[in-house]
């Protein structure tokens, strides 16, 4: 079994931060453009967290949790699974990772925060599910491209990266 090294960790986290920034920009554009104004998953997460802790939760908490989770934990999972993902480019591997994430979000996260499978209980048809797919793809494709670019900068090939992990 391979061990984590500082090089792999910082590159995974850097890629996760880039993906989180892309995700945040998309959410900002959603808000500014007035897309799906009644679909506010952060509000649902805030309500769920408030219920769990028994008191109100600041609206910044769900956003911060999402940003930190995407920047660290998910970035590390992506970095670790990079060589196992299908595809030859960081963009393709990121897209595959994003689709897997979307399925998990649709089957687990949305029901936990009260929106039902793929947010169908939001009463907006498939629009929230499609938007969440776009949201996860923007995150994961950017993350994959940045992760790949960080290793390409080092002149490492795919084989070198596999051995590196």
N, C-alpha and C positions, 0 to 999 in steps of 0.2 A: 504494500500500500504506500502511495506517495505521501509526502508530508508537505504541509504548507510552508512556503518560504516568503520572506518579506517582499520579494519581487512580485510574486504571483498575487499576494494579498493587495499590495498597493495598486497594481494594474486592474485587478478585479473591482476594487472600490472606486478607482478613477472612472472606469467604464460605467459602473453603477451610478455614480454622481452625474455623469453626462446623460445617461438615460433618464434619471430623475428630473434633470433640468428640462429635457425634451417633454416629458410627461407634464411637468408644471406649466410649461409654455402652452401646451395643448389645452390644459384645463383653463388657463387664463383666456385663451382665444375663444373657448366654448362660452365662457362667461360674457366676454365682450361682444360676441356675435349673437348672443341670446339663443344659442342652440340648446334644445331640450332643457328649458329653464326649470321644469319641475323635477328633473332627474338630478339629484344632488346627493351622490353616494357619501360624500364627506359628512353631510348632515345626518344621514342614517347611521354612519359609523359613530358620530358624536353622540347620538341618542343611545346607541347600544353601549358605548363606553360609560355614559352617565348612568345607565341602568345597572351596569356591572359594578361600578364603584359606589353607587348609592348617593351620588351628588353630581352637581353639574360639572361638565368638562368644558374647558375653554375651546372655542372653535379652532384655535391654532393647533391643538393637540392632534386631531386626526391627520391634518396636513403634515405635521412634523413627523408623526409615526410613519406615514406613507413615504415621505422623503428619506428618512433614515433607514427604513426597511429596504427601500429600493436601492439606496446608495451602498448599503453594507451587506446585509444577509443575502438578498437576491443577487447582488453583484458577485458575491463569493460563490454562490451556487452556480451561477452562469460560468464563472471562470473555471470552476472545478469540472463542470459538465461539457465545456467547450468542445473538446476533442471527441466526445461521444455523440454530439448532435450531428444530424445529417446536414450535408452541404459542404461546399468548398470555401465559402467566403464568410467573413464575419457578419455581413448583412443577412445572408441566408440562414446561418446558424441562429442569429438573433431573431429572425422571423419565426423559425421553428420554435424557439424558446418562448416567444410571445404567444404563439397559438396554444402551447401547453399551459402557459400561465393563464390565458383567457379561459380555457376549459376549467381549470381549477377555480378561478374566480367565479365563473358562472355556476359551478356545481357546489361550491363550498362557501365562499365569502359572501356573495349576494344573499343566499338564504340566511346566513348568520345575522346579517344586518337588517333582515326583514323585507328584502326585495324579491325573494323567491328565486328559483332557478333562472339564471341569465337575466335577472332583474325584470322578469315578465310580470311580476306583481306590482310593478310601478305604474301599470296601466297605460303604457306608451307603446305597446306592441313590441316589435323587435329592435326599435331604434336604440334603446339603452344597451342592448347586447352588441349591436353593431358599433356603437360609439365606444364601448369598453374594449372591443377588439382593436379599433383604431388607436385607442389610448395605449393599450399594451404593446401594440406593434411599434408605435412611435418610440416608446421606452426601449423596447428590446432591440430594435434595429439599430438605433443610435448606440446602445450599449455594445452590441456586436461589432459595429464598425469601429468604435473607439478601442475596444479590447484588441481587435485584430491589428489596428494601426499601431498600438503601443508595442506589440510584438514585432511587427514589420519594421518598426523603427530600430529595433535591436538586431535586425537582419536574421531573425530566427525563422526557420521553415516550420511547416506543420508538424513534421517529424520531430524537430527540436522541441516544439511546444509540448508534444505528447510526452516526450521523455522528461521535459521540465516539470510536468505535473507528476 
